[in-house]
Amino acid sequence: MSLSNIIFPINFYHQVYGLGSETDFIKVNQNLSYILNLVFEKIEYLVLEIGFGRGDFLLQFSKDNPNYQIVGIEKSERLVKEVAKKLERNGINNVRLIHSMADFAIHFLIPYNSVDMLIVNFPDPWPKKAHLRRRLINPNFLKLLYNKMKSEAKIFISTDVEKYKDYILDSVEKAYNQGFHYKVSRVFLGFWDEKYQTKYLRKWLKQNKKIFSIEIIKK
Ligand SMILES: C[S@@+](CC[C@H](N)C(=O)[O-])C[C@H]1O[C@@H](n2cnc3c(N)ncnc32)[C@H](O)[C@@H]1O
């Protein structure tokens, strides 16, 4: 089975463009719409899911929304390969996977003004004070993402960690104060739709943990 039509590896541009130097790399970055157009025939509504894990959400969501073009970004190569196989077995053709750290992929592969929706289900919590900077959602991440999102695009995040929920709300405020105008439009207890059972959602529901969900709009 060939996975090459699904996996979008970090060295994708080296393969496609045969690039050799960092200068070439930056040149490609100036017209990123190229890259997604190479992997999707047409982009109507672009959704990113970061940290898709075993892909439960990605699989169901892509089946339910065949008109969306969905890009999954995951740092674990094992999980990318596992989910690529599941997508292929299920005949899903509106998803592409990027094996990369999210900030790298967003910076180098996602075009400006292209993202309609971003989903992050249960990001790693990094609860220790010394590790807070490792949290995926932070002011710098929101700034990096800002120009990649369309106006009125939405970010959906769920976490089981109340302090992470507060940290995300603070991050939105910090980014806003620096000119990156996001607005928190909803914060509630529970998950968006329990039809989409992810591995971690199942785990936390079993343990009767509270789940916090946040919707953010890019203004
Ligand atoms: C706690 S798991 C949640 C998995 C899945 N969303 C779920 O709900 O079952 C976090 C996932 O995010 C991935 N991840 C963590 N940091 C990441 C990053 N910076 N870029 C891409 N993926 C990341 C991890 O490898 C892991 O699969």
PDBQT file of the ligand as one rigid body, heavy atoms in Angstrom, charges set to zero:
ROOT
HETATM    1  C1  LIG A 301      -3.446  14.233  24.509  1.00  0.00    +0.000 C 
HETATM    2  S1  LIG A 301      -3.262  13.721  22.864  1.00  0.00    +0.000 S 
HETATM    3  C2  LIG A 301      -4.885  14.022  22.154  1.00  0.00    +0.000 C 
HETATM    4  C3  LIG A 301      -5.128  13.174  20.926  1.00  0.00    +0.000 C 
HETATM    5  C4  LIG A 301      -6.518  13.327  20.279  1.00  0.00    +0.000 C 
HETATM    6  N1  LIG A 301      -6.769  14.686  19.866  1.00  0.00    +0.000 N 
HETATM    7  C5  LIG A 301      -7.617  12.852  21.210  1.00  0.00    +0.000 C 
HETATM    8  O1  LIG A 301      -8.454  13.657  21.603  1.00  0.00    +0.000 OA
HETATM    9  O2  LIG A 301      -7.640  11.639  21.486  1.00  0.00    +0.000 OA
HETATM   10  C6  LIG A 301      -2.303  15.047  22.137  1.00  0.00    +0.000 C 
HETATM   11  C7  LIG A 301      -1.824  14.750  20.719  1.00  0.00    +0.000 C 
HETATM   12  O3  LIG A 301      -1.194  15.901  20.180  1.00  0.00    +0.000 OA
HETATM   13  C8  LIG A 301       0.037  15.554  19.559  1.00  0.00    +0.000 C 
HETATM   14  N2  LIG A 301       0.883  16.749  19.667  1.00  0.00    +0.000 N 
HETATM   15  C9  LIG A 301       1.346  17.302  20.818  1.00  0.00    +0.000 A 
HETATM   16  N3  LIG A 301       2.031  18.419  20.562  1.00  0.00    +0.000 NA
HETATM   17  C10 LIG A 301       2.007  18.585  19.208  1.00  0.00    +0.000 A 
HETATM   18  C11 LIG A 301       2.548  19.560  18.321  1.00  0.00    +0.000 A 
HETATM   19  N4  LIG A 301       3.252  20.602  18.793  1.00  0.00    +0.000 N 
HETATM   20  N5  LIG A 301       2.337  19.418  17.006  1.00  0.00    +0.000 NA
HETATM   21  C12 LIG A 301       1.619  18.372  16.528  1.00  0.00    +0.000 A 
HETATM   22  N6  LIG A 301       1.092  17.412  17.315  1.00  0.00    +0.000 NA
HETATM   23  C13 LIG A 301       1.267  17.523  18.634  1.00  0.00    +0.000 A 
HETATM   24  C14 LIG A 301       0.519  14.339  20.346  1.00  0.00    +0.000 C 
HETATM   25  O4  LIG A 301       1.419  13.531  19.623  1.00  0.00    +0.000 OA
HETATM   26  C15 LIG A 301      -0.798  13.625  20.635  1.00  0.00    +0.000 C 
HETATM   27  O5  LIG A 301      -1.160  12.751  19.589  1.00  0.00    +0.000 OA
ENDROOT
TORSDOF 0
